[in-house]
Amino acid sequence: MTRPEPSPDSDPPNGLGAGSRLARARRLAGRVFFGGAEAGRDFVAGDVIYHQYPEPAVAAPVTGPSALDAATMALADPVDTGSAGYAELLKFSTHRPMTVLLSDDPDVSVPTAVRLLRDQNHDGMYRLTAAGLRSTPMGEQFHASCGYLLDQTGDDADDVRIAGLLRLVRAAIGPLRSRLVVAARPEGGLRQALAADCFELDARVTPGQLIGPALGNRPHQLDRLVEGMTGARAPADGVALRDLRRRAEGELDDWFAALPGWDDRGHALALAVLDGLPYDLVRRHGERLARAFAEAPAVTVLLDADVPRASRHHLRSARLERLRAEVFADYATTPDGEVRTESVRYRDAAYPSAVLRYAWSEYDDVPHVLLHWLLGLGGDPDEAVRIRAATAAGMLATLAFDHVRDVVVEPWAGDGDPRLRDAAACALHLPSLDPHLYARVRGTLDRWIESGTPALSAAAGRALGASVGHVDPGAALTRLDALAGTGQQTASLAVADSLAELVEWDPRSAVLVLRTIAEWVRVRDPSRNRTGQLAFLVLATDLTTEHRAGFSWPTLLALAESSAEVDALVVHLWQRVLNERFYDTDARTVLTVWASVAEAQPAIRPAFHRLVVSMARDHPRTRRILRTLATTWVSHRTPRTSPHVAAAVFAAMNEGALSHDR
C-alpha cells in the first residue's frame, strides 16, 4: 500500500507550546503500529491534526436531546431478548453508564440499542446528536434516570472527534443513574478510544442470535477469528486483518525465514520499531540488535542461515530490497533546526506491527533479546527513538503484559532519568486501550503511587495524562490529587504536565481540570497549593489553539472566550499565581508572553483585554500588578514590547471600567 509522506512537526511561535512534545510524538509513533489511524482524537486518514479545537467566535446551533418517537421505539420489537447473546449484552451493560454497540449493520445496532434502553426502565428516552454534544453544555443535556441514544453508524460519523465528548458524557450521567447507548461501526474510532465500553455484536454473537430473521443474519467470521487468535482486540482492524491474511498464506513466515542470517533479521526488527526514522539511525540500532542476537547462542545455532558472500550482498540497495523497505526524503529536527535527511520505512505500512508480532510469537529466543534491546533504547538521546521504543514495548505488552512490564516498563519507571519515566508512561498507552488489560494498568499505577518512591510516583503521574488518564479523566484526576499532596518535586512536575495533556487530548475536559487546580490553590496544604499554581502556568504556557486566521494563541484564553465557567476559573487562577509567592515571577513572565501574542495578533486583543479587565476588577493588588506590567510592556528595556495592549489596559482604567481604583 502507498505510504503517506510525513509532515514535519513544529512548535508554535511566541514561546508557547514548548511542552506537549511527548503527546505529539506519541501520536506520531502511533501511526507505525495503527497503520495510519490512532484511536482517540488526532488522526484522520493518516494525517496528524494538532490543536483542532472549536473556534469560540463561531456559535454552533444548539441541538439538544429529543424524545424518541414511536417509529424509533418500534425498531426494538424484533430483538430476541431471550437469546444467549442478549443476556450477555445485559450482563455487560448493567453497571455501565455508557455502552457502545459495534456492528457493521445499523439495522442490528440501532434496534438493539433501543431495546436495551427500553428494558432498563428509564423515566424518559431521548436521542442525542453529535452536533448537540458539541454545542450544548453538558449540564443542560442530561437528567436523572433517563436513557439516551446516539447513532454514530452514518457514513459521515466523526467517531474520532466525538470520543472525547463521550468520555465527559460518561462522567456526567453516572451520578444521575442515567444510561447512554451508542450505535457505531466497528471500523470507526470509538472501538479504540472507548474500548472498555464497547460490545461487539458481530464478534461476540452473530446478529442472527440477537436479532430476529427480519433484520438479517450476517456473521463476520473473520472478525471473530482475529479475536480468537490474538486473545484481545487488535489495535487497528486493518492491520490485524492484513496480519491474519499474511499468516494464513505463509507470506510472513517465508519472507522472515528467508532473510540471510540474524544480521538482516535484526535490521528487520529494528525497522519495525523505528519505521520512518532516519536511515543511519535505524542502521545503527539495527546493528546493535543484530549483535545482541549474535551473542545469544541458541538463536545463532538454531536459526541462523548461511549468509551469502556475493559482492552485492552488503550494498544498501540490496539490503533494502531484502527487507522490503525504501528510503525517502525527510526532515530531522536538530539543535540547529531542521535538516534534510533520508529516512527508511517498510513499503507496506502494516509490516511494523506484523513483523514484531510474528517474531515475538514464533521464535522463542526473540522476546528476551528484543526486550533488553528496547530497554536500552528507552534512554536514547533522540526523543523520536525513545517514543518509538516505548510504543513498541506497549504493543508487545498487549501480548504479554506482566512480562513486558517487569522487564522493560517498570525499570524505566523507577529510573531517576525523566526521559525513561516518560517512556514508561508512553508504553502503558496501548495496554490501557485493551479492556482486558485496563485494570492491570490501573493496578500498576496504583502500586507505583503507593510505593512512595519519587521516581515511580512521577512515572505514574506522567502516565495519568494522555497515555492512560484520557481513558477515564475522573479517575485520573483522583490519582493526580493524591500525587499533588506528596510534596515531591518530580511528582508535581509530572502532575502539571499530565494535566496539560488531558486538556490537549480533549479541550472539553478543561473545566474539570481547572476546577481541580482551583481546589488545590485554595487549600492550606502548601504541597497542593504549589502544585496547583505550577500546573496552571504549565497549561498557560504549553497549550495553544489554532486560530482561524492561521496563528496560534493560548488555549486557555480561547476556551475562556467560549465558556463563562472557564473564564471565571482562568481569572481566579491568574489572580492567585500573580499574588502568591511560589511562582509570581514566572506568572508575570507568562502573562507578558500572552500580551506579546495579543500585540502581534490584533484579532485576539479584545479577548486578552477582557481577561485583564476581569482580573483587575474588585482585586486591588492585582490591579497594581497589572499597572506595573503594562508599564513594562511599553518600556524599551523589555525584549517584547506590547504598546497597543498596554494602551488598551490603561484606557480601560481611565474610562471607568476600573475607575474605583484611581
C-alpha positions as CSV (number, residue, x, y, z in Angstrom):
1,M,0.0,0.0,0.0
2,T,1.1,3.6,-0.5
3,R,2.7,5.3,2.5
4,P,1.8,9.0,3.1
5,E,4.7,11.4,3.4
6,P,5.2,12.5,7.0
7,S,4.6,16.2,7.8
8,P,7.4,17.9,9.9
9,D,6.3,18.7,13.4
10,S,6.9,22.2,14.7
11,D,6.2,24.2,17.8
12,P,4.1,27.3,17.7
13,P,5.8,30.7,17.8
14,N,6.0,33.2,20.6
15,G,7.4,30.8,23.2
16,L,4.1,28.9,23.5
17,G,3.6,25.2,23.1
18,A,7.0,24.0,24.1
19,G,5.7,21.3,26.4
20,S,3.2,18.7,24.9
21,R,6.0,17.3,22.7
22,L,5.7,13.9,24.3
23,A,2.0,13.7,23.5
24,R,2.5,14.8,19.9
25,A,5.4,12.4,19.4
26,R,3.4,9.6,20.9
27,R,0.6,10.2,18.5
28,L,3.0,10.3,15.6
29,A,4.5,7.0,16.7
30,G,1.0,5.5,16.9
31,R,0.9,5.7,13.1
32,V,3.5,3.0,12.9
33,F,1.5,0.5,14.9
34,F,-2.0,1.5,14.0
35,G,-1.5,1.6,10.2
36,G,-2.3,5.3,10.0
37,A,-5.3,5.8,12.3
38,E,-4.9,6.2,16.0
39,A,-7.8,5.8,18.3
40,G,-8.5,8.9,20.2
41,R,-8.5,12.4,18.7
42,D,-5.9,13.4,16.3
43,F,-5.6,11.0,13.4
44,V,-7.9,11.3,10.4
45,A,-7.0,9.3,7.3
46,G,-3.4,9.1,8.4
47,D,-2.8,12.8,8.8
48,V,-1.8,14.4,12.1
49,I,-4.1,17.2,13.3
50,Y,-2.9,19.3,16.1
51,H,-5.0,21.7,18.2
52,Q,-8.3,21.3,16.3
53,Y,-10.4,23.0,19.0
54,P,-13.8,24.5,18.5
55,E,-13.5,28.1,17.4
56,P,-15.0,30.2,20.1
57,A,-16.1,33.1,17.8
58,V,-18.4,30.9,15.8
59,A,-21.6,30.0,17.6
60,A,-22.8,26.5,16.7
61,P,-26.6,25.9,16.6
62,V,-27.9,24.3,19.7
63,T,-29.5,20.9,19.1
64,G,-30.2,19.2,22.4
65,P,-31.8,15.9,23.2
66,S,-35.1,15.0,21.6
67,A,-37.6,12.4,22.7
68,L,-37.5,9.1,20.9
69,D,-40.5,8.9,18.6
70,A,-42.9,5.9,18.2
71,A,-41.2,4.7,15.0
72,T,-37.8,4.5,16.6
73,M,-39.3,2.7,19.7
74,A,-40.9,0.1,17.4
75,L,-37.5,-0.8,15.9
76,A,-36.8,-2.7,19.0
77,D,-39.7,-5.1,18.7
78,P,-37.9,-7.8,16.6
79,V,-35.0,-8.1,19.0
80,D,-34.9,-11.6,20.6
81,T,-34.5,-10.8,24.3
82,G,-34.5,-14.5,25.2
83,S,-31.3,-15.3,23.3
84,A,-27.9,-16.0,25.0
85,G,-26.4,-13.1,23.1
86,Y,-28.9,-10.6,24.6
87,A,-28.3,-12.0,28.1
88,E,-24.6,-11.4,27.6
89,L,-25.3,-7.9,26.5
90,L,-27.5,-7.2,29.5
91,K,-24.8,-8.5,31.8
92,F,-22.1,-6.4,30.1
93,S,-24.1,-3.1,30.3
94,T,-25.8,-3.5,33.7
95,H,-23.3,-1.4,35.7
96,R,-22.1,0.8,32.9
97,P,-23.4,4.4,32.4
98,M,-22.4,4.0,28.7
99,T,-22.4,1.1,26.3
100,V,-21.1,1.3,22.7
101,L,-22.6,-1.3,20.4
102,L,-20.4,-2.2,17.4
103,S,-21.9,-3.6,14.3
104,D,-21.4,-3.3,10.5
105,D,-25.2,-3.2,10.1
106,P,-27.1,-0.3,11.6
107,D,-30.3,-2.4,11.4
108,V,-28.6,-4.5,14.1
109,S,-27.0,-2.0,16.4
110,V,-29.7,0.7,16.4
111,P,-32.7,-1.6,17.3
112,T,-30.6,-3.4,19.9
113,A,-29.6,-0.1,21.4
114,V,-33.3,1.0,21.6
115,R,-34.3,-2.4,23.1
116,L,-31.5,-2.1,25.7
117,L,-32.8,1.3,26.8
118,R,-36.4,0.1,26.9
119,D,-35.5,-2.9,29.1
120,Q,-33.7,-0.7,31.6
121,N,-37.0,1.1,32.6
122,H,-35.9,4.7,32.3
123,D,-38.2,7.6,33.1
124,G,-37.6,9.1,29.7
125,M,-35.8,8.1,26.5
126,Y,-34.0,10.7,24.2
127,R,-32.0,10.8,21.1
128,L,-28.6,12.7,21.1
129,T,-26.7,14.1,18.1
130,A,-23.0,14.7,17.7
131,A,-23.8,18.4,16.9
132,G,-25.8,18.7,20.1
133,L,-23.0,17.3,22.2
134,R,-20.6,19.8,20.8
135,S,-22.9,22.9,21.1
136,T,-24.8,22.3,24.3
137,P,-23.3,22.5,27.8
138,M,-23.2,19.0,29.5
139,G,-25.2,20.2,32.4
140,E,-28.1,21.2,30.2
141,Q,-28.5,17.9,28.3
142,F,-28.8,15.2,30.9
143,H,-31.4,14.4,33.6
144,A,-31.7,11.7,36.2
145,S,-32.9,8.2,35.4
146,C,-33.2,8.7,31.7
147,G,-32.0,6.7,28.7
148,Y,-30.1,8.3,25.8
149,L,-29.4,7.0,22.3
150,L,-26.6,8.2,20.0
151,D,-26.5,6.9,16.4
152,Q,-22.9,7.0,15.0
153,T,-23.5,4.5,12.2
154,G,-23.7,7.0,9.4
155,D,-21.0,7.4,6.7
156,D,-20.3,10.9,7.9
157,A,-20.0,10.0,11.6
158,D,-16.8,11.5,13.1
159,D,-16.1,9.0,15.8
160,V,-12.5,10.1,16.5
161,R,-13.6,13.6,17.4
162,I,-16.8,12.6,19.3
163,A,-14.9,10.1,21.5
164,G,-13.6,12.8,23.9
165,L,-17.1,14.2,24.4
166,L,-18.4,10.8,25.2
167,R,-15.9,10.3,28.0
168,L,-17.3,13.5,29.6
169,V,-20.9,12.3,29.0
170,R,-20.0,9.1,30.8
171,A,-18.7,11.0,33.8
172,A,-21.8,13.3,33.8
173,I,-24.5,10.7,33.6
174,G,-23.1,8.2,36.1
175,P,-24.2,10.1,39.2
176,L,-27.6,10.7,37.6
177,R,-28.2,6.9,37.2
178,S,-28.9,7.5,33.5
179,R,-27.7,5.4,30.6
180,L,-26.3,6.2,27.2
181,V,-26.2,3.6,24.4
182,V,-24.2,4.4,21.3
183,A,-24.6,2.5,18.0
184,A,-21.4,2.6,16.0
185,R,-19.5,0.8,13.3
186,P,-16.5,-1.4,14.3
187,E,-14.1,0.3,11.9
188,G,-14.7,3.7,13.5
189,G,-12.6,5.5,16.1
190,L,-14.8,4.6,19.1
191,R,-13.6,1.0,19.1
192,Q,-10.1,2.1,20.3
193,A,-10.9,5.3,22.1
194,L,-13.7,3.7,24.3
195,A,-12.6,0.1,24.2
196,A,-13.7,-0.7,27.8
197,D,-17.3,0.3,26.9
198,C,-17.6,-1.5,23.6
199,F,-19.7,-4.6,23.0
200,E,-19.1,-6.2,19.5
201,L,-22.4,-7.6,18.3
202,D,-20.8,-9.2,15.3
203,A,-17.8,-10.7,17.1
204,R,-19.3,-12.0,20.4
205,V,-22.5,-13.3,18.8
206,T,-23.9,-13.3,15.3
207,P,-26.7,-10.8,14.6
208,G,-29.0,-13.8,13.9
209,Q,-28.7,-14.9,17.5
210,L,-29.5,-11.4,18.8
211,I,-31.9,-10.1,16.2
212,G,-34.9,-11.9,14.6
213,P,-34.7,-13.1,11.0
214,A,-36.5,-9.9,9.7
215,L,-33.3,-8.0,10.3
216,G,-30.9,-10.4,8.6
217,N,-28.1,-12.7,9.7
218,R,-24.7,-11.7,8.6
219,P,-22.0,-13.3,10.9
220,H,-18.5,-11.9,10.4
221,Q,-16.3,-15.0,10.9
222,L,-13.1,-13.3,10.1
223,D,-13.6,-10.7,12.8
224,R,-14.2,-13.5,15.4
225,L,-11.2,-15.4,14.1
226,V,-9.0,-12.4,14.6
227,E,-10.2,-12.0,18.2
228,G,-9.7,-15.7,18.8
229,M,-6.1,-15.6,17.5
230,T,-5.0,-12.5,19.4
231,G,-6.9,-13.1,22.6
232,A,-7.9,-9.5,22.5
233,R,-9.0,-7.0,20.0
234,A,-6.2,-5.8,17.8
235,P,-5.0,-2.2,17.9
236,A,-6.3,-1.5,14.4
237,D,-8.7,-3.6,12.4
238,G,-6.9,-3.1,9.0
239,V,-3.5,-4.1,10.4
240,A,-4.9,-7.1,12.2
241,L,-6.8,-8.4,9.1
242,R,-3.7,-8.0,6.9
243,D,-1.6,-9.7,9.5
244,L,-4.1,-12.6,9.6
245,R,-4.1,-13.0,5.9
246,R,-0.3,-13.0,5.7
247,R,-0.1,-15.7,8.4
248,A,-2.7,-17.8,6.6
249,E,-0.8,-17.6,3.4
250,G,2.6,-18.1,5.0
251,E,4.0,-15.0,3.4
252,L,5.5,-13.5,6.6
253,D,6.9,-16.9,7.6
254,D,8.6,-17.4,4.2
255,W,9.9,-13.9,4.0
256,F,11.3,-13.6,7.5
257,A,12.9,-17.1,7.5
258,A,14.5,-16.4,4.1
259,L,16.4,-13.4,5.4
260,P,20.1,-14.4,5.3
261,G,21.0,-14.5,9.0
262,W,20.2,-12.6,12.1
263,D,22.1,-9.6,10.8
264,D,19.2,-8.9,8.4
265,R,16.6,-10.2,10.9
266,G,17.9,-7.8,13.5
267,H,17.6,-4.9,11.0
268,A,14.1,-6.1,10.1
269,L,13.0,-5.9,13.8
270,A,14.8,-2.6,14.3
271,L,13.0,-1.2,11.3
272,A,9.7,-2.5,12.7
273,V,10.3,-0.4,15.8
274,L,11.9,2.7,14.2
275,D,10.0,2.7,10.9
276,G,10.1,6.2,9.3
277,L,13.2,7.5,11.2
278,P,16.5,8.5,9.5
279,Y,18.3,5.6,7.7
280,D,21.6,6.0,9.6
281,L,19.9,5.9,12.9
282,V,17.9,2.8,12.1
283,R,21.0,1.1,10.7
284,R,23.0,1.9,13.9
285,H,20.3,0.5,16.2
286,G,19.8,-2.5,13.8
287,E,23.5,-3.4,14.1
288,R,23.2,-3.3,17.9
289,L,20.2,-5.6,17.8
290,A,22.0,-7.9,15.3
291,R,25.0,-8.1,17.7
292,A,22.7,-9.0,20.5
293,F,21.3,-11.8,18.6
294,A,24.8,-13.0,17.6
295,E,25.7,-13.1,21.3
296,A,22.6,-15.4,22.0
297,P,24.0,-18.9,21.2
298,A,20.6,-20.5,21.0
299,V,19.4,-18.0,18.4
300,T,22.6,-18.2,16.3
301,V,22.9,-22.0,16.3
302,L,19.3,-22.9,15.8
303,L,18.1,-20.2,13.4
304,D,21.0,-18.6,11.6
305,A,21.2,-19.4,7.9
306,D,24.3,-19.4,5.6
307,V,25.0,-15.8,4.7
308,P,25.9,-15.4,1.0
309,R,29.1,-13.5,0.4
310,A,28.3,-12.1,-3.0
311,S,29.9,-8.8,-3.6
312,R,26.5,-7.1,-3.8
313,H,25.0,-8.6,-0.7
314,H,26.1,-5.8,1.7
315,L,25.1,-2.9,-0.6
316,R,22.4,-0.7,1.0
317,S,20.1,-1.2,-2.0
318,A,20.3,-5.0,-1.7
319,R,19.5,-5.0,2.0
320,L,16.6,-2.6,1.4
321,E,15.3,-5.0,-1.2
322,R,15.6,-8.0,1.1
323,L,13.8,-6.0,3.9
324,R,11.0,-4.8,1.5
325,A,11.9,-1.3,2.6
326,E,12.5,2.0,1.0
327,V,14.3,5.3,1.7
328,F,12.5,8.6,1.3
329,A,13.4,12.3,1.6
330,D,12.5,13.7,5.1
331,Y,13.5,16.4,7.6
332,A,15.0,15.8,11.0
333,T,15.0,18.2,13.9
334,T,18.4,19.1,15.4
335,P,19.5,21.7,17.9
336,D,20.4,23.9,14.9
337,G,16.9,23.5,13.3
338,E,15.5,21.2,10.7
339,V,17.9,19.4,8.3
340,R,17.1,17.3,5.2
341,T,17.8,13.6,5.7
342,E,17.0,10.2,4.2
343,S,14.6,8.1,6.3
344,V,13.7,4.5,5.9
345,R,10.4,2.6,6.2
346,Y,8.7,-0.6,5.1
347,R,6.9,-0.3,1.8
348,D,3.8,-1.7,3.4
349,A,2.5,0.2,6.4
350,A,1.2,-3.0,8.0
351,Y,4.7,-4.6,8.4
352,P,6.0,-2.9,11.6
353,S,3.3,-4.4,13.8
354,A,3.1,-7.7,11.8
355,V,6.9,-8.3,12.0
356,L,7.1,-7.7,15.7
357,R,4.1,-9.9,16.4
358,Y,5.4,-12.7,14.2
359,A,8.9,-12.7,15.6
360,W,7.6,-12.5,19.2
361,S,5.2,-15.4,18.8
362,E,7.2,-17.7,16.5
363,Y,10.8,-17.5,17.8
364,D,11.2,-18.5,21.5
365,D,14.5,-16.7,22.0
366,V,13.5,-13.4,20.3
367,P,11.5,-11.9,23.2
368,H,14.4,-11.9,25.6
369,V,16.8,-10.3,23.2
370,L,14.2,-7.8,21.8
371,L,13.1,-6.6,25.2
372,H,16.6,-5.9,26.5
373,W,17.3,-4.0,23.3
374,L,14.2,-2.0,23.8
375,L,15.2,-1.4,27.4
376,G,18.4,0.3,26.2
377,L,16.5,2.4,23.6
378,G,14.4,4.0,26.3
379,G,17.3,6.2,27.3
380,D,18.4,7.1,23.8
381,P,19.3,10.8,23.3
382,D,16.9,11.0,20.4
383,E,13.3,11.6,21.5
384,A,11.8,10.0,18.4
385,V,13.7,6.8,19.2
386,R,12.5,6.8,22.8
387,I,8.9,7.3,21.8
388,R,9.1,4.5,19.1
389,A,10.7,2.1,21.6
390,A,8.1,2.9,24.2
391,T,5.3,2.4,21.7
392,A,6.7,-0.9,20.6
393,A,7.0,-2.0,24.2
394,G,3.4,-1.1,24.7
395,M,2.3,-3.1,21.7
396,L,4.2,-6.1,23.0
397,A,2.7,-5.6,26.4
398,T,-0.7,-6.2,24.9
399,L,0.6,-9.7,24.2
400,A,2.4,-10.4,27.5
401,F,1.7,-7.6,29.9
402,D,3.3,-8.8,33.1
403,H,6.5,-9.9,31.4
404,V,7.0,-6.7,29.4
405,R,6.1,-4.5,32.4
406,D,8.6,-6.3,34.7
407,V,11.5,-6.4,32.1
408,V,11.1,-3.0,30.4
409,V,8.4,-0.7,31.7
410,E,9.0,-0.8,35.4
411,P,12.8,-0.4,35.2
412,W,12.1,2.7,33.1
413,A,9.5,4.0,35.6
414,G,11.9,3.5,38.6
415,D,14.8,5.3,37.0
416,G,16.0,8.8,38.0
417,D,16.1,9.9,34.4
418,P,12.8,11.7,33.5
419,R,13.2,10.6,29.9
420,L,12.9,7.0,30.9
421,R,9.9,7.8,33.1
422,D,8.2,9.4,30.1
423,A,9.0,6.3,28.1
424,A,7.3,4.1,30.8
425,A,4.3,6.3,30.7
426,C,4.1,6.1,26.9
427,A,4.4,2.3,27.0
428,L,1.3,2.0,29.0
429,H,-0.9,3.7,26.4
430,L,-1.7,0.7,24.2
431,P,-2.4,-1.7,27.1
432,S,-4.8,0.9,28.6
433,L,-6.9,0.7,25.5
434,D,-7.4,-3.0,25.8
435,P,-10.5,-3.7,28.0
436,H,-8.8,-6.9,29.2
437,L,-5.7,-5.1,30.4
438,Y,-7.0,-1.7,31.6
439,A,-7.5,-3.0,35.2
440,R,-3.9,-4.3,35.2
441,V,-2.6,-1.0,34.0
442,R,-4.6,0.8,36.7
443,G,-3.3,-1.6,39.3
444,T,0.3,-1.0,38.2
445,L,-0.2,2.8,38.6
446,D,-1.8,2.5,42.0
447,R,1.2,0.3,43.2
448,W,3.6,2.9,41.9
449,I,1.8,5.7,43.7
450,E,1.5,3.8,46.9
451,S,5.2,2.9,46.8
452,G,6.1,6.5,47.9
453,T,9.2,6.2,45.7
454,P,9.8,9.6,43.9
455,A,10.7,8.1,40.6
456,L,7.7,5.6,40.5
457,S,5.3,8.3,41.7
458,A,6.5,10.6,39.0
459,A,6.2,7.9,36.3
460,A,2.6,7.2,37.5
461,G,1.9,10.9,37.3
462,R,3.1,11.1,33.7
463,A,1.0,8.0,32.7
464,L,-2.1,9.7,34.1
465,G,-2.0,12.3,31.2
466,A,-2.6,11.5,27.6
467,S,-1.2,8.0,27.9
468,V,-3.6,6.4,30.3
469,G,-5.5,9.2,32.0
470,H,-7.6,10.1,29.0
471,V,-9.5,6.7,29.2
472,D,-11.1,7.9,32.5
473,P,-10.3,11.5,33.3
474,G,-12.3,11.5,36.5
475,A,-10.3,8.6,37.9
476,A,-7.1,10.1,36.6
477,L,-7.8,13.4,38.5
478,T,-8.4,11.5,41.7
479,R,-5.0,9.8,41.4
480,L,-3.3,13.1,40.4
481,D,-4.8,14.7,43.5
482,A,-3.1,12.1,45.7
483,L,0.2,12.8,43.9
484,A,-0.2,16.6,44.3
485,G,0.0,16.3,48.0
486,T,3.2,14.2,48.3
487,G,5.5,17.3,48.3
488,Q,7.8,15.6,45.8
489,Q,9.1,18.0,43.2
490,T,9.3,15.3,40.5
491,A,5.7,14.3,41.2
492,S,4.5,17.9,41.0
493,L,6.1,18.4,37.6
494,A,4.6,15.1,36.4
495,V,1.2,16.1,37.6
496,A,1.4,19.5,35.9
497,D,2.5,18.0,32.6
498,S,-0.2,15.4,32.6
499,L,-3.0,17.9,33.4
500,A,-1.9,19.8,30.3
501,E,-2.0,16.6,28.3
502,L,-5.5,15.9,29.4
503,V,-6.7,19.3,28.2
504,E,-4.8,19.0,25.0
505,W,-6.3,15.5,24.4
506,D,-9.8,16.8,24.9
507,P,-10.4,20.5,25.5
508,R,-13.8,19.8,26.9
509,S,-12.1,18.4,30.0
510,A,-10.6,21.9,30.7
511,V,-13.4,22.6,33.2
512,L,-12.7,19.5,35.2
513,V,-9.0,20.1,35.2
514,L,-9.3,23.8,36.1
515,R,-11.7,23.0,38.9
516,T,-9.2,20.6,40.3
517,I,-6.4,23.1,40.1
518,A,-8.6,25.8,41.7
519,E,-9.3,23.5,44.6
520,W,-5.6,22.9,45.1
521,V,-4.7,26.6,45.2
522,R,-7.4,27.3,47.8
523,V,-6.4,24.8,50.4
524,R,-3.9,25.4,53.1
525,D,-1.8,22.4,52.1
526,P,1.4,24.0,50.7
527,S,2.2,21.0,48.5
528,R,-1.1,21.0,46.7
529,N,-1.1,24.8,46.5
530,R,2.3,24.8,44.9
531,T,1.4,22.0,42.5
532,G,-1.8,23.8,41.5
533,Q,0.0,27.0,40.7
534,L,2.7,25.2,38.7
535,A,0.0,23.2,36.8
536,F,-1.9,26.4,35.8
537,L,1.3,28.0,34.5
538,V,2.2,24.9,32.5
539,L,-1.3,24.9,30.9
540,A,-1.0,28.6,30.2
541,T,2.4,28.1,28.6
542,D,2.2,24.8,26.8
543,L,-1.3,24.8,25.3
544,T,-2.1,26.6,22.1
545,T,-5.0,26.6,19.7
546,E,-5.0,27.3,16.0
547,H,-7.0,30.5,15.2
548,R,-9.0,30.6,12.0
549,A,-6.6,33.3,10.8
550,G,-3.7,30.8,10.9
551,F,-1.8,31.7,14.0
552,S,-1.6,30.1,17.5
553,W,-3.0,31.6,20.6
554,P,-3.3,30.4,24.2
555,T,-5.8,27.6,24.6
556,L,-7.0,28.8,28.0
557,L,-7.7,32.3,26.5
558,A,-9.6,30.7,23.6
559,L,-11.7,28.5,25.9
560,A,-12.4,31.4,28.3
561,E,-14.0,33.2,25.3
562,S,-16.4,30.3,24.8
563,S,-17.2,29.3,28.4
564,A,-18.2,31.5,31.3
565,E,-17.1,28.9,33.8
566,V,-13.7,28.5,32.2
567,D,-13.4,32.3,32.1
568,A,-14.1,32.6,35.8
569,L,-11.6,29.9,36.7
570,V,-8.9,31.3,34.5
571,V,-9.4,34.8,36.0
572,H,-9.3,33.4,39.5
573,L,-6.1,31.3,38.9
574,W,-4.3,34.2,37.3
575,Q,-5.1,36.3,40.4
576,R,-3.7,33.6,42.6
577,V,-0.4,33.0,40.7
578,L,0.3,36.7,40.3
579,N,-0.3,37.4,44.0
580,E,1.2,34.5,45.8
581,R,4.9,33.8,46.5
582,F,5.5,30.5,44.8
583,Y,5.6,31.4,41.1
584,D,4.7,35.1,41.0
585,T,7.8,36.0,38.8
586,D,7.1,33.2,36.4
587,A,3.4,34.2,36.3
588,R,4.3,37.7,35.2
589,T,6.6,36.3,32.5
590,V,3.9,34.1,31.1
591,L,1.3,36.9,31.2
592,T,3.8,39.0,29.3
593,V,4.1,36.3,26.7
594,W,0.3,36.3,26.3
595,A,0.4,40.1,25.9
596,S,3.1,39.8,23.2
597,V,0.9,37.3,21.3
598,A,-2.1,39.7,21.5
599,E,0.2,42.5,20.4
600,A,1.3,40.5,17.3
601,Q,-2.3,39.4,16.5
602,P,-4.9,42.2,16.7
603,A,-7.7,39.6,16.3
604,I,-7.2,38.4,19.9
605,R,-6.6,41.7,21.6
606,P,-10.2,42.1,22.7
607,A,-10.2,38.7,24.3
608,F,-6.9,39.5,26.2
609,H,-8.3,42.9,27.1
610,R,-11.5,41.4,28.6
611,L,-9.4,38.9,30.6
612,V,-7.2,41.6,32.1
613,V,-10.2,43.8,33.0
614,S,-11.9,40.8,34.7
615,M,-8.6,40.0,36.6
616,A,-8.3,43.6,37.9
617,R,-12.0,44.1,38.8
618,D,-12.5,44.1,42.6
619,H,-9.0,42.9,43.2
620,P,-6.8,46.0,44.1
621,R,-3.5,44.1,44.4
622,T,-3.9,42.5,41.0
623,R,-4.7,46.0,39.6
624,R,-1.4,47.3,40.9
625,I,0.5,44.3,39.4
626,L,-1.2,44.8,36.1
627,R,-0.4,48.5,36.0
628,T,3.2,47.7,36.7
629,L,3.3,45.0,34.0
630,A,1.6,47.4,31.5
631,T,4.3,49.9,32.2
632,T,7.0,47.3,31.4
633,W,5.2,46.3,28.2
634,V,6.0,49.8,26.7
635,S,9.5,50.1,28.2
636,H,12.4,50.0,25.7
637,R,14.2,47.7,28.3
638,T,11.6,45.0,27.7
639,P,12.5,42.5,25.0
640,R,8.9,42.1,24.0
641,T,7.2,45.4,24.0
642,S,3.4,45.5,23.6
643,P,2.4,49.1,23.3
644,H,-1.1,48.5,21.9
645,V,-2.0,46.0,24.6
646,A,-0.6,48.2,27.3
647,A,-2.5,51.2,26.0
648,A,-5.8,49.2,26.0
649,V,-5.2,48.3,29.6
650,F,-4.5,51.9,30.7
651,A,-7.5,53.1,28.6
652,A,-9.8,50.7,30.4
653,M,-8.7,52.0,33.7
654,N,-9.1,55.6,32.7
655,E,-12.5,55.1,31.1
656,G,-14.1,53.9,34.3
657,A,-14.0,50.1,33.9
658,L,-11.7,50.2,36.9
659,S,-12.3,53.7,37.9
660,H,-12.9,52.9,41.6
661,D,-9.1,52.1,41.8
662,R,-8.0,55.6,40.7
